[in-house]
Amino acid sequence: MPNCHASFLLILVNGLLLVSGCSQEREPYRSYYFPLEDFDEGVVYIYQPANELNLGNEIWSMHSTRTDTGMVLMTRIYDQTNTLIQSIRETQVVNGMLADETIYYTRDTSDRLVSVPLNITRNALFPFVIPDTGKVYTYQASWREPGDSSLTTTLTRYRRYDREEVVTTPDGGSTSAVIMRLNETIDNDGEGVLSLELSGEEAYGKGYGLMAWKRILPTGDTLAFRLKEVMSQSNYEAKYGRLE
């Protein structure tokens, strides 16, 4: 997924659904991504911080639709106050998930919500095929910061299959997971070029999708979240308030 997490990393930071046994052999990791078939009514994933940094929960509201070309997943990410911080649209193709659109949201000097669309130049998110430890799946996007048209920021995220392991599910059970290793660069091209490098990993659990992730920041701090709870959007809004 999907995605820049934790308030956009602290603001910096189609195919047809094939269900035959043969297709499952060709796409053994399809079941490790979000179960899009279950998201047509809207599902909310609540992620909680998994370390000592003073961060709140992230709320991911996800909704899937079927089009003529395949399944589309729309994700809107909110902070713990139900404030929208990012929206993502991705499409399922025969061998994985591709990013179509990413928008992040910030506040201008008048405290008005401003949407910042990203220009996506590399769109690989998650592969369904048998892993090749030497293959890199690249997502790259750039955007101009509000109020400063001279400053362009470019995020490049490299995902690589690393290993499989068993992880704990929100209900206390367990499931197998695919671990993707991450390397990221964030380049700010203003009057000069400032480049940041991050590393980390993501855990995709069978039947769940993204269950945990972490980023090691240039400061040495670790930004980490894990899946706390899954519920329908209607139940979430009845309990915690409306997601706009």
Secondary structure, 3 states (H helix, E strand, C coil): CCCCCHHHHHCCCCCCCCCCHHHHHHCCCHHHCCCHHHCCCCEEEEEEECCCCCCCCEEEEEEEEEECCEEEEEEEEECCCCCEEEEEEEEEECCEEEEEEEEEEEECCCCCEEEEECEEEEEEEEECCCCCCCCCEEEEEEEECCCCCCCEEEEEEEEEEEEEEEEECCCCCEEEEEEEEEEEEEEEECCCEEEEEEEEEEEEECCCEEEEEEEECCCCCEEEEEEEEEEEHHHHHHHHCCCC
